[in-house]
Amino acid sequence: HIATVEKQQISIKGAPLKIVCKDFRVLNFVFYKEPDCQDVYVSLQNLTKPVNYAELHAFTYEPPGSKWPRSDGWNIFEFEAEMARLEVPSDLWRKTDINKDYKLCPTYPEVLYVPATATEETLTGSASFRSRGRLPVLTYYHKYNKTALCRSSQPLTGMRGRSVDDEQLLQAVIQSNPKSPVMYIVDTRPKINAMANKAAGKGYENLDNYPNVLYRFRGIQNIHVMRESLQKLSEVIENPALNAGEFFDSLDSSSWLKHIRSVIDTSRFIALAMLMDNASVLCHCSDGWDRTAQTCALASLFLDPYYRTIKGYQVQ
């Protein structure tokens, strides 16, 4: 639970030690003797940052009377087994090893699931048109509605750019859903941010080139804004001098809860689009990781009760 341990400047009261926890709690201790403070500091550093990872709390702690067997975490998630559990139909979606040895996209798995009608040439062309090569691929399948949740990064459209391969891949996603002639692209970014990216040769899909696509910007801020907000939240929680009114005013000005709500709202939108509109969804932000991963995972959690079990939550 400990994030950092900090020795403070010695005062006439003694040697202070500040412990910042990962749940934002801050504990301050004052030792009469500096050597005692140093001993505790060294001990905590050794316990929180051991040389051998197996000595970490997560690996050494076991509740009394626990009946849960230890398991190798690397083997909990098996991509192909998860696709089988989701009952992804082979006539609509297929497995491809086009990313073998991570040659097409180094930040994607070696095995990908893509629309059955998409050719390898189409996939390669789409990857070259997407930031960091992160082409649209399947991340969750709703077997009852036959709707797909795909993820990617932003396209490299710039001001006029386009890719026939990328356009064909998204049409293949639409065609893989027998229940709806349209799909959503959920761009998690604020629209003004996406427009600014066009100047850098990136941006967002031009719907003139993507028929039967509904586009939605969702306004989740980037990681830099989130970090600043988290820092403000931490400062609010650390300040014991605030009364109730000042605390809630400062909490509101940090915007942390607004950011949390925007992630939840976007995930809810994706889940409802798949569940109520019977539409497949492509979700992306800029590079297709932080905001994309958060909303895709949470939408899947909303849609699939398996992910709300202990084992399923580990898989997710």
C-alpha positions as CSV (number, residue, x, y, z in Angstrom):
1,H,0.0,0.0,0.0
2,I,3.0,2.3,0.3
3,A,3.8,4.6,-2.6
4,T,6.8,6.6,-1.2
5,V,8.7,7.0,2.1
6,E,10.3,10.3,2.6
7,K,12.7,11.5,5.3
8,Q,12.0,15.1,6.3
9,Q,14.3,17.8,7.6
10,I,15.2,17.3,11.3
11,S,13.5,19.8,13.6
12,I,13.6,20.5,17.3
13,K,10.7,18.1,17.7
14,G,12.7,15.2,16.2
15,A,13.3,13.4,13.0
16,P,10.1,13.3,10.8
17,L,9.2,10.5,8.4
18,K,6.5,10.9,5.8
19,I,4.7,7.8,4.3
20,V,2.5,8.4,1.3
21,C,0.1,5.5,0.6
22,K,-1.3,4.4,-2.8
23,D,-4.8,5.1,-1.5
24,F,-3.8,8.8,-0.9
25,R,-3.4,8.4,2.9
26,V,-0.5,10.3,4.3
27,L,1.1,9.2,7.6
28,N,3.6,11.4,9.4
29,F,5.8,10.1,12.2
30,V,8.3,11.9,14.4
31,F,11.2,10.0,16.0
32,Y,13.0,11.4,19.0
33,K,16.3,9.9,17.7
34,E,17.5,10.2,14.1
35,P,19.0,6.7,14.1
36,D,15.6,5.2,14.9
37,C,14.1,7.2,12.0
38,Q,16.9,6.0,9.7
39,D,16.3,2.3,10.7
40,V,12.6,2.5,10.0
41,Y,13.2,4.3,6.7
42,V,15.7,1.6,5.5
43,S,13.4,-1.2,6.6
44,L,10.4,0.3,4.7
45,Q,12.5,0.9,1.6
46,N,13.7,-2.8,1.7
47,L,10.1,-4.0,2.2
48,T,8.5,-1.9,-0.5
49,K,11.3,-2.2,-3.0
50,P,12.9,-5.6,-2.5
51,V,15.6,-6.9,-4.8
52,N,13.6,-10.1,-5.5
53,Y,10.1,-9.5,-6.7
54,A,8.9,-12.7,-5.0
55,E,9.4,-10.9,-1.7
56,L,6.7,-8.3,-2.6
57,H,3.6,-8.3,-0.4
58,A,1.4,-9.6,-3.3
59,F,3.5,-12.8,-3.5
60,T,4.2,-13.4,0.2
61,Y,0.8,-12.6,1.8
62,E,-1.7,-15.4,2.3
63,P,-4.8,-15.0,4.4
64,P,-5.2,-17.4,7.3
65,G,-7.2,-20.4,6.2
66,S,-7.1,-19.4,2.6
67,K,-8.4,-22.1,0.2
68,W,-7.3,-20.4,-2.9
69,P,-4.4,-22.2,-4.6
70,R,-1.5,-20.1,-5.9
71,S,-1.3,-19.9,-9.7
72,D,1.0,-18.6,-12.3
73,G,-0.5,-15.3,-13.3
74,W,1.1,-15.5,-16.8
75,N,-1.2,-18.4,-17.6
76,I,-4.5,-17.0,-16.4
77,F,-5.2,-15.2,-19.7
78,E,-5.1,-17.2,-22.9
79,F,-6.3,-15.1,-25.8
80,E,-7.6,-17.8,-28.0
81,A,-9.3,-19.5,-25.1
82,E,-11.0,-16.2,-24.3
83,M,-12.2,-15.8,-27.9
84,A,-13.6,-19.4,-27.7
85,R,-15.4,-18.5,-24.5
86,L,-16.9,-15.5,-26.3
87,E,-18.1,-17.8,-29.1
88,V,-16.7,-15.6,-31.8
89,P,-18.1,-17.1,-35.0
90,S,-15.5,-18.3,-37.5
91,D,-17.7,-17.3,-40.5
92,L,-17.7,-13.7,-39.4
93,W,-14.3,-13.3,-37.7
94,R,-11.0,-15.0,-38.2
95,K,-7.7,-15.5,-36.4
96,T,-4.6,-14.1,-38.1
97,D,-0.9,-14.4,-37.3
98,I,0.0,-11.4,-39.5
99,N,1.6,-9.9,-36.4
100,K,3.9,-12.8,-35.8
101,D,7.1,-11.7,-34.0
102,Y,5.3,-8.4,-33.6
103,K,6.4,-7.2,-37.0
104,L,3.2,-5.4,-38.0
105,C,2.5,-3.7,-34.6
106,P,4.9,-4.2,-31.7
107,T,2.3,-3.2,-29.1
108,Y,-0.3,-5.7,-30.2
109,P,-0.4,-9.5,-29.5
110,E,1.0,-11.9,-32.1
111,V,-2.5,-13.4,-32.6
112,L,-5.3,-11.0,-33.7
113,Y,-8.9,-11.4,-34.6
114,V,-10.2,-9.5,-37.6
115,P,-13.3,-9.6,-39.9
116,A,-13.3,-12.8,-41.9
117,T,-13.6,-10.9,-45.2
118,A,-10.5,-8.7,-44.5
119,T,-7.4,-9.8,-46.5
120,E,-3.9,-9.7,-45.2
121,E,-3.1,-6.9,-47.7
122,T,-6.0,-4.9,-46.2
123,L,-4.7,-5.4,-42.7
124,T,-1.2,-4.3,-43.7
125,G,-2.5,-1.2,-45.4
126,S,-4.7,-0.3,-42.5
127,A,-1.8,-0.7,-40.0
128,S,0.4,1.7,-42.1
129,F,-2.4,4.3,-41.9
130,R,-2.9,4.1,-38.1
131,S,-0.7,5.7,-35.4
132,R,1.9,3.2,-34.2
133,G,0.5,0.6,-36.5
134,R,-2.5,0.0,-34.2
135,L,-5.1,-1.1,-36.8
136,P,-8.7,-1.9,-35.8
137,V,-8.9,-5.4,-34.2
138,L,-11.5,-7.3,-32.1
139,T,-11.2,-6.9,-28.4
140,Y,-14.7,-8.1,-27.2
141,Y,-17.6,-9.9,-28.9
142,H,-21.2,-9.9,-27.6
143,K,-22.4,-13.3,-28.8
144,Y,-26.1,-12.7,-28.2
145,N,-26.3,-9.5,-30.3
146,K,-23.4,-10.5,-32.6
147,T,-21.9,-7.0,-32.0
148,A,-18.1,-6.4,-31.9
149,L,-16.0,-4.0,-29.9
150,C,-12.8,-3.1,-31.7
151,R,-10.0,-0.9,-30.8
152,S,-7.3,1.0,-32.7
153,S,-5.3,4.2,-32.7
154,Q,-6.1,7.4,-34.6
155,P,-5.8,7.4,-38.4
156,L,-3.0,9.4,-40.1
157,T,-5.4,11.5,-42.1
158,G,-3.8,14.9,-41.7
159,M,-5.8,17.4,-43.7
160,R,-6.6,15.3,-46.7
161,G,-5.1,11.8,-46.2
162,R,-7.1,8.6,-46.6
163,S,-6.5,4.9,-46.9
164,V,-8.7,2.6,-49.1
165,D,-7.4,-0.4,-47.1
166,D,-8.5,1.2,-43.8
167,E,-11.9,2.1,-45.2
168,Q,-12.4,-1.5,-46.5
169,L,-11.4,-2.9,-43.1
170,L,-14.1,-0.8,-41.3
171,Q,-16.7,-1.8,-43.9
172,A,-15.7,-5.4,-43.2
173,V,-16.4,-4.8,-39.5
174,I,-19.9,-3.5,-40.4
175,Q,-20.5,-6.5,-42.7
176,S,-19.5,-8.9,-39.9
177,N,-22.6,-7.7,-37.9
178,P,-25.8,-9.2,-39.4
179,K,-28.0,-7.1,-37.1
180,S,-27.1,-3.6,-38.1
181,P,-26.0,-1.8,-41.3
182,V,-24.1,0.9,-39.3
183,M,-21.4,1.1,-36.7
184,Y,-20.1,3.7,-34.3
185,I,-16.6,5.1,-34.1
186,V,-16.2,6.3,-30.5
187,D,-13.4,8.9,-30.3
188,T,-12.7,9.3,-26.6
189,R,-10.9,12.6,-27.1
190,P,-12.3,16.1,-27.0
191,K,-13.0,17.1,-30.6
192,I,-10.7,20.2,-30.4
193,N,-7.8,17.9,-29.4
194,A,-8.5,15.6,-32.4
195,M,-8.7,18.5,-34.7
196,A,-5.4,19.8,-33.5
197,N,-3.8,16.5,-34.3
198,K,-4.6,17.0,-37.9
199,A,-1.9,19.6,-38.1
200,A,0.6,16.9,-37.1
201,G,-0.7,14.6,-39.9
202,K,-3.0,12.6,-37.7
203,G,-6.6,13.3,-36.6
204,Y,-9.8,11.4,-37.1
205,E,-11.8,9.6,-39.8
206,N,-13.4,11.6,-42.6
207,L,-16.9,10.2,-42.8
208,D,-17.1,11.1,-46.5
209,N,-14.7,8.1,-46.9
210,Y,-16.4,5.9,-44.3
211,P,-20.1,5.2,-45.2
212,N,-22.5,3.8,-42.7
213,V,-20.4,5.1,-39.8
214,L,-21.7,7.2,-36.9
215,Y,-19.0,9.3,-35.2
216,R,-19.1,10.3,-31.5
217,F,-16.5,12.4,-29.7
218,R,-16.6,11.8,-25.9
219,G,-14.3,14.4,-24.4
220,I,-12.0,12.4,-22.1
221,Q,-8.9,14.4,-21.4
222,N,-5.4,13.2,-22.1
223,I,-3.0,11.6,-19.6
224,H,-1.2,14.9,-18.8
225,V,-4.5,16.5,-17.7
226,M,-5.3,13.4,-15.7
227,R,-1.9,13.5,-13.9
228,E,-2.4,17.2,-13.0
229,S,-5.9,16.5,-11.7
230,L,-4.6,13.5,-9.6
231,Q,-1.9,15.7,-8.1
232,K,-4.5,18.3,-7.1
233,L,-6.6,15.6,-5.6
234,S,-3.6,14.3,-3.6
235,E,-2.9,17.8,-2.3
236,V,-6.5,18.2,-1.2
237,I,-6.5,14.9,0.7
238,E,-3.1,15.7,2.3
239,N,-4.3,19.1,3.7
240,P,-5.7,18.6,7.2
241,A,-6.4,22.3,7.6
242,L,-9.4,22.3,5.2
243,N,-12.9,22.5,6.7
244,A,-15.7,20.6,5.1
245,G,-16.7,23.4,2.7
246,E,-13.1,24.1,1.6
247,F,-12.5,20.3,1.1
248,F,-15.4,19.9,-1.2
249,D,-14.6,23.1,-3.1
250,S,-11.0,22.0,-3.6
251,L,-12.2,18.5,-4.6
252,D,-14.4,20.0,-7.2
253,S,-11.7,22.2,-8.6
254,S,-9.4,19.2,-9.0
255,S,-11.9,17.9,-11.6
256,W,-11.0,14.3,-10.6
257,L,-14.5,13.1,-10.2
258,K,-15.5,14.8,-13.5
259,H,-12.7,12.8,-15.3
260,I,-13.9,9.5,-13.6
261,R,-17.5,10.3,-14.8
262,S,-16.4,10.9,-18.3
263,V,-14.7,7.5,-18.5
264,I,-17.8,5.8,-17.1
265,D,-20.2,7.7,-19.4
266,T,-18.1,6.8,-22.4
267,S,-18.0,3.1,-21.4
268,R,-21.8,3.2,-20.8
269,F,-22.3,4.7,-24.3
270,I,-20.3,1.9,-25.9
271,A,-22.2,-0.8,-24.0
272,L,-25.6,0.6,-24.8
273,A,-24.6,1.0,-28.5
274,M,-23.8,-2.7,-28.7
275,L,-26.6,-3.9,-26.5
276,M,-29.5,-1.6,-27.5
277,D,-28.6,-0.4,-31.0
278,N,-27.1,-3.8,-32.0
279,A,-24.2,-1.8,-33.5
280,S,-20.5,-2.7,-33.5
281,V,-18.1,-0.1,-32.1
282,L,-14.6,1.0,-32.9
283,C,-13.0,2.8,-30.0
284,H,-9.8,4.9,-30.2
285,C,-8.1,8.0,-28.8
286,S,-4.7,9.2,-30.1
287,D,-2.4,6.3,-29.8
288,G,-5.1,3.8,-28.7
289,W,-3.9,2.9,-25.2
290,D,-4.9,4.8,-22.0
291,R,-8.4,6.1,-22.7
292,T,-9.1,3.3,-25.3
293,A,-8.1,0.5,-22.9
294,Q,-10.0,2.0,-20.0
295,T,-13.3,2.4,-21.9
296,C,-13.1,-0.9,-23.8
297,A,-12.4,-2.8,-20.6
298,L,-15.1,-1.1,-18.6
299,A,-17.7,-1.5,-21.4
300,S,-16.9,-5.2,-21.5
301,L,-17.3,-5.3,-17.8
302,F,-20.8,-3.8,-18.1
303,L,-21.8,-6.3,-20.8
304,D,-20.3,-9.5,-19.6
305,P,-21.0,-10.9,-16.1
306,Y,-18.0,-13.3,-16.4
307,Y,-15.7,-10.3,-16.1
308,R,-17.4,-9.5,-12.7
309,T,-16.2,-12.8,-11.2
310,I,-12.8,-13.3,-9.5
311,K,-11.4,-15.3,-12.4
312,G,-13.0,-13.1,-15.1
313,Y,-11.7,-9.9,-13.5
314,Q,-8.2,-11.4,-13.6
315,V,-8.7,-12.2,-17.3
316,Q,-10.1,-8.8,-18.0
